[in-house]
Amino acid sequence: MDALILADGDTSTKARLDVAWPGWDANVGLVIAADGGARHAAVLGVAIDLWVGDGDSIGEADLAALEASGVRIERSRPDKDESDTELAIDAALRFGVDGVVIVGALGGPRVDHALVNVSLLAMPGLTGRSATIVDERARIGLIRAPGLDGAAVERRLSGRPGDLVSLLPFGDGVEGVTTDGLLYPLADEPLPAGQARGLSNVRVSAEARVLVRRGLLLVVESPATLSG
């Protein structure tokens, strides 16, 4: 079971997400709203199971309405160290989920929030679990290698031929990257930090594969319609 996390940025309707990334919510069995992200429940057609946050981006009346409808509320102090989305991921991990799908992570007026939301994919508690940010414009995941068994980690990327696939080193760089099903192949090669070599590859088959021996690699998939 995956947890769907509603972050407080912008998001698309469920219909648009379904077109961009068919099956994106297939394994969702738990919905957690991070503060003002609760407003996305209606457009996505989901019911919130848990709300977390400090309440600075949701009205008191709306929060009271959630509580009255049976939503569990976990309110935190405003001077906390964690972001609301981080609290939501922590809550999902307490439920023992297999993975998290985050919507509302990229839009909104604050670029720093979008950047930190992407960085949350590297939270230690997500090791061995799937973690994906989904937006109409992008699907973002993180490959963390080596795996718990010390071996290289492979990720299969299902989608449309022609979609863009960018492989971006996260942290100090990535070693031993091998790809299949992408226009510009890599064969056990490094992707150093501070270089753009992995940007704008292209999926040439319905399923591509990326294998990483060591490091953290962000995989950013974008619909072909955004290639220009």
C-alpha positions in Angstrom: 0.0 0.0 0.0 1.2 3.5 -0.9 0.3 6.7 0.9 -0.9 9.7 -1.2 0.5 12.9 0.3 -1.2 16.2 -0.5 1.4 18.9 -0.3 0.6 22.6 -0.4 1.8 23.6 -3.8 -0.2 23.5 -7.1 -1.6 20.3 -8.5 -3.6 19.2 -11.5 -7.0 17.4 -11.6 -7.0 13.7 -11.4 -8.1 13.5 -15.0 -4.9 15.4 -16.2 -2.7 13.3 -14.0 -4.3 10.1 -15.3 -3.5 11.3 -18.9 0.1 12.2 -18.0 0.9 9.2 -15.9 -1.6 6.4 -16.2 -1.9 4.3 -13.0 -0.1 6.8 -10.9 -2.4 6.2 -7.9 -3.0 2.5 -8.4 -1.6 1.4 -5.1 -2.8 4.3 -2.9 -4.6 3.1 0.2 -4.0 6.0 2.6 -4.3 9.8 2.1 -2.4 12.3 4.2 -2.8 16.1 3.8 0.0 18.4 4.7 -1.6 21.6 6.0 -3.1 23.5 3.1 -2.7 20.5 0.8 -6.0 19.4 2.1 -7.7 21.5 -0.6 -6.5 19.1 -3.3 -8.7 16.3 -2.0 -11.7 17.5 -3.8 -10.1 17.9 -7.2 -8.4 14.5 -6.9 -11.6 12.8 -5.7 -10.0 11.4 -2.5 -10.9 11.3 1.1 -8.4 12.4 3.7 -7.4 10.0 6.4 -5.0 12.2 8.3 -4.1 15.9 8.4 -0.7 17.1 9.7 0.9 20.5 9.9 1.0 23.7 11.9 -2.1 25.2 10.4 -0.6 28.3 8.8 -2.0 27.6 5.3 -5.5 26.4 6.1 -8.3 28.3 7.7 -9.5 27.3 11.2 -13.0 26.8 9.9 -11.7 24.4 7.2 -9.6 22.5 9.8 -12.6 22.2 12.1 -14.7 20.9 9.2 -12.1 18.2 8.5 -12.1 17.2 12.1 -15.9 17.1 12.3 -15.9 14.8 9.2 -13.8 12.3 11.1 -10.3 13.2 9.7 -7.6 12.6 12.3 -5.7 15.8 13.1 -2.1 16.0 14.2 -1.3 19.7 14.7 2.3 20.7 15.3 4.0 23.9 16.7 4.8 26.6 14.1 8.4 26.7 15.2 9.1 23.1 14.2 12.2 21.9 12.4 10.3 19.8 9.8 8.3 21.0 6.9 4.6 20.0 6.7 5.3 17.6 3.8 8.2 16.0 5.8 5.7 15.5 8.7 3.3 13.8 6.3 6.0 11.4 5.1 7.0 10.6 8.7 3.4 9.9 9.4 3.1 7.6 6.4 6.2 5.7 7.5 4.5 5.1 10.9 1.7 3.3 9.0 4.3 1.0 7.4 3.5 1.9 3.8 5.4 0.5 0.9 5.8 3.9 -0.7 4.6 7.4 -1.0 3.2 9.4 -3.9 3.4 13.2 -3.4 1.2 15.7 -5.3 1.3 19.4 -4.9 5.1 19.3 -4.3 6.3 21.5 -7.2 4.0 24.5 -7.8 3.2 27.5 -5.6 5.0 30.8 -5.1 8.0 29.4 -3.1 10.8 27.9 -5.1 12.5 26.8 -1.9 9.5 24.7 -1.0 9.7 22.9 -4.3 13.4 22.2 -3.9 13.1 20.9 -0.4 10.2 18.7 -1.4 12.4 17.1 -4.1 15.2 16.6 -1.4 12.7 14.8 0.8 12.9 11.8 -1.6 16.3 11.1 0.0 14.9 10.8 3.6 16.6 7.8 5.3 13.2 6.4 6.2 12.3 6.0 2.6 15.2 3.6 1.9 13.8 0.4 0.4 10.5 2.1 -0.4 9.2 3.8 -3.5 8.9 7.6 -3.4 7.5 9.6 -6.3 6.5 13.2 -6.9 3.8 13.4 -9.5 2.8 16.5 -11.4 1.1 17.0 -14.8 4.5 18.2 -16.0 6.8 15.7 -14.4 7.2 12.4 -12.5 10.2 12.4 -10.2 11.8 9.5 -8.4 15.1 8.8 -6.7 17.3 5.8 -7.2 19.5 5.1 -4.1 22.4 2.7 -4.6 23.7 0.3 -3.5 20.6 -1.4 -2.2 20.1 -2.9 1.2 21.8 -6.1 -0.1 24.9 -4.1 -1.3 24.0 -4.7 -4.9 23.3 -2.2 -7.7 19.8 -0.9 -8.0 17.6 -1.1 -11.1 14.6 1.0 -11.8 12.1 0.2 -14.6 10.4 3.3 -16.1 7.2 2.6 -17.9 5.8 5.3 -20.1 5.4 6.6 -23.7 8.1 6.5 -26.3 9.2 10.1 -26.9 8.9 11.2 -23.3 11.9 13.0 -21.8 13.9 11.2 -19.1 16.5 13.3 -17.3 19.0 11.6 -15.0 20.4 14.1 -12.5 23.0 13.3 -9.8 21.9 14.2 -6.3 24.7 14.9 -3.9 28.3 14.1 -4.7 27.6 12.3 -8.0 26.6 8.9 -9.2 28.7 5.9 -10.3 28.0 3.0 -12.6 24.9 4.2 -14.5 23.6 1.9 -17.2 20.5 2.5 -19.2 18.3 0.6 -21.7 15.4 1.9 -23.7 16.8 5.5 -23.9 18.0 7.2 -27.0 21.4 8.2 -25.5 22.6 5.1 -23.7 25.0 4.9 -20.7 27.1 1.8 -20.0 28.4 1.7 -16.5 29.3 5.4 -16.5 29.5 8.1 -14.0 27.3 11.2 -13.8 29.3 13.7 -11.8 27.7 16.5 -9.8 27.8 19.9 -11.4 27.4 18.6 -15.0 24.3 18.4 -17.2 25.1 15.3 -19.2 22.0 13.4 -18.0 19.6 16.1 -19.0 16.9 15.4 -21.7 17.3 11.8 -22.7 14.4 10.3 -24.6 12.5 7.1 -24.0 12.4 5.0 -27.1 10.4 2.1 -25.9 7.4 1.6 -23.6 9.7 0.6 -20.8 13.2 1.9 -20.1 15.6 0.7 -17.4 18.2 2.6 -15.3 20.7 0.8 -13.2 22.9 2.6 -10.6 25.9 1.1 -8.7 26.5 3.9 -6.2 25.0 7.3 -5.4 21.7 9.1 -5.5 20.2 9.7 -8.9 17.1 11.8 -9.5 15.0 10.5 -12.4 12.8 13.2 -13.9 10.3 12.1 -16.5 8.4 14.7 -18.6 5.8 14.3 -21.2 7.0 14.6 -24.8 4.7 17.7 -25.2 7.1 19.6 -23.0 10.2 18.9 -25.1 10.1 22.3 -26.7 
